[in-house]
Amino acid sequence: MPQILVVYYSLNGNTRQVAEAIAAAHDAALELIQDTVNRDTGLGRPRSAVEGLLGLRSSITPPKHDPAEYDLVVVGTPVWAARLSSPVRAYLSQQRAALKRVAFFCTQGGIGGKWALQSMAKISGQRPVARLIISARHLNTPVAGEKVAQFVSEIGMD
Ligand SMILES: Cc1cc2nc3c(=O)[nH]c(=O)nc-3n(C[C@H](O)[C@H](O)[C@H](O)COP(=O)(O)O)c2cc1C
């Protein structure tokens, strides 16, 4: 059985929910990307949007799991300003040499996921084996359930 690591960042819990479902389906290791920025202040959201828009990398703490030890690393991000979040941008930039195979997912309000996933492929230098975009309004509905199940099935194939 391939060893799978699911790595994600989540500000409000949506991406966490999807990451946990994917990890549970494969009994995969799970890692939350943590950064050193307090985004709970009044300026936290606008700052995050600007970081997404400008393609900035935030300062993240060292990961607990070494991605080089996994056959497949699944990376998930919220969409910020139609781009990937700055903590996930930092993670992919730092770990790109350690990634053997990747799959990407994102959660979004409604638009931008496609571009976020395209950027993730570019930054990691990897073509993902599977992609998943979940809109927040579909969380906890059959729509999300089916999309996650499809993704889980795709990443389970050798
Ligand atoms: C700073 C910021 C910028 C966002 N920009 C977008 C966007 O451009 N397009 C979109 O569809 N949703 C956008 N959203 C909504 C989030 O992508 C969406 O709610 C996502 O599921 C949040 O994931 P999380 O709960 O894991 O943080 C934005 C949210 C935040 C906080």
The ligand as an ORCA input file, in Angstrom:
! r2SCAN-3c Opt
* xyz 0 1
  C      -8.478     36.176      2.458
  C      -9.502     35.354      1.737
  C      -9.612     35.454      0.357
  C     -10.533     34.652     -0.319
  N     -10.584     34.727     -1.687
  C     -11.443     33.919     -2.358
  C     -11.484     33.928     -3.784
  O     -10.794     34.662     -4.471
  N     -12.344     33.093     -4.404
  C     -13.162     32.244     -3.694
  O     -13.911     31.508     -4.311
  N     -13.139     32.203     -2.347
  C     -12.284     33.006     -1.660
  N     -12.245     32.963     -0.301
  C     -13.091     31.982      0.390
  C     -12.289     30.750      0.788
  O     -11.502     30.258     -0.285
  C     -13.211     29.598      1.224
  O     -14.106     30.030      2.201
  C     -12.399     28.427      1.721
  O     -13.224     27.279      1.800
  C     -11.811     28.710      3.086
  O     -11.064     27.602      3.508
  P     -10.639     27.414      5.024
  O     -11.909     27.368      5.831
  O      -9.925     26.115      5.049
  O      -9.779     28.566      5.396
  C     -11.355     33.747      0.398
  C     -11.258     33.683      1.799
  C     -10.336     34.452      2.466
  C     -10.206     34.361      3.960
*
